[in-house]
Amino acid sequence: MAEKSIRISIDEKACKKCGLCIAFCPMKVYLSEGGKPIIVNQNACNNCKLCELRCPDYAIIVGGENVD
């Protein structure tokens, strides 16, 4: 059976590179690349949605599952 991971979407047009998603993620799913959040460890996501809830620009959506 395939491993499942949480689907994370970042709207790059809406993102203002504030870094709150990176700061609030307890699982270290994101890193900053030129100020922009990038997903580096999607499999570690525990679906807490702190990144989505703290994003002032509504640029992150966490939900659903991807089949790896």
C-alpha positions as CSV (number, residue, x, y, z in Angstrom):
1,M,0.0,0.0,0.0
2,A,1.3,3.5,-0.9
3,E,2.2,6.0,1.7
4,K,-0.1,9.0,1.9
5,S,0.9,12.6,2.5
6,I,-1.1,15.8,3.0
7,R,-1.6,18.0,0.0
8,I,-0.2,21.5,0.5
9,S,-0.8,24.4,-2.0
10,I,1.0,27.7,-2.0
11,D,-0.5,30.5,-4.1
12,E,2.7,32.3,-5.2
13,K,0.8,35.3,-6.5
14,A,-1.0,35.9,-3.1
15,C,2.1,35.1,-0.9
16,K,3.8,38.3,0.4
17,K,6.8,36.3,1.8
18,C,6.1,37.2,5.5
19,G,7.5,33.9,6.7
20,L,4.7,33.2,9.2
21,C,4.0,29.7,7.7
22,I,7.7,28.8,8.2
23,A,7.7,30.1,11.7
24,F,4.5,28.4,12.9
25,C,5.1,25.0,11.3
26,P,6.0,22.6,14.1
27,M,7.0,19.9,11.6
28,K,9.5,22.0,9.6
29,V,7.7,21.4,6.3
30,Y,8.9,24.8,4.8
31,L,12.1,26.6,4.2
32,S,12.7,30.1,2.9
33,E,14.2,30.5,-0.6
34,G,14.7,34.1,-1.3
35,G,12.1,35.0,1.3
36,K,9.5,32.7,-0.4
37,P,8.3,29.6,1.4
38,I,9.1,26.3,-0.3
39,I,7.8,22.9,0.7
40,V,10.8,20.8,1.6
41,N,9.3,18.1,3.8
42,Q,5.7,17.5,2.8
43,N,5.6,14.0,4.2
44,A,6.2,15.4,7.7
45,C,3.0,17.5,7.6
46,N,0.6,16.4,10.4
47,N,-2.3,18.4,9.0
48,C,-2.4,20.9,12.0
49,K,-3.0,23.7,9.5
50,L,-1.1,26.3,11.5
51,C,0.5,27.6,8.4
52,E,-2.9,28.0,6.7
53,L,-4.5,29.6,9.7
54,R,-1.6,32.1,10.3
55,C,-1.2,33.1,6.7
56,P,-2.5,36.7,6.4
57,D,-2.7,36.4,2.6
58,Y,-4.7,33.2,2.5
59,A,-1.9,31.9,0.2
60,I,-1.7,28.4,1.8
61,I,-4.2,25.6,1.6
62,V,-3.7,22.4,3.5
63,G,-6.0,19.5,2.9
64,G,-6.8,16.3,1.2
65,E,-4.2,13.6,0.6
66,N,-1.7,12.9,-2.1
67,V,-0.9,9.3,-2.9
68,D,2.9,9.0,-3.1
